[in-house]
Amino acid sequence: MTSKTTLDAYVAIAVTELWIYDSKKLRIYLLRDEHYIESDHSPNFPNLPLTQIIAATVERAWQVGTVQALKEFEGTLERSSF
């Protein structure tokens, strides 16, 4: 789990977008006015539902292995209209 101190450390070096995966959930944080706000979407990937895709891929990796899960992830991206 990421602590407030860790988030503050990223503020200090001005990381504009942070992704943290914990407890089967991807959280996206955006730096605004020297504070992080949680967001459902990434401005760097505006047409991708990252919170769903990443969480599903990580869980799938536990079931079938990392290589297979990444192949399925690539296939999802290729077939999608994101």
LINWO-V608641 format. One record per backbone hydrogen bond with DSSP energy under -0.5 kcal/mol. CO is the residue of the C=O (numbers start at 0). NH is the residue of the N-H. Records with the same first field share a line. If there is no record, write none. Layout:
CO=NH + NH
This chain:
2=6
3=7
4=8
5=9
6=10
7=11
8=12
9=14
10=13
13=15
15=30
17=28
19=21 + 26
21=24
24=21 + 26
26=19 + 28
27=38
28=17
29=31 + 36
31=34
34=31
36=29
38=27
39=50
41=44
42=45
44=41 + 47
47=49
48=51 + 52
49=53 + 54
50=54
51=55
52=56
53=57
54=58
55=59
56=60
57=61
58=62
59=62 + 63
60=64
64=68
65=69
66=70
67=71
68=72
69=73
70=74
71=75
72=76
73=77
74=78
75=79
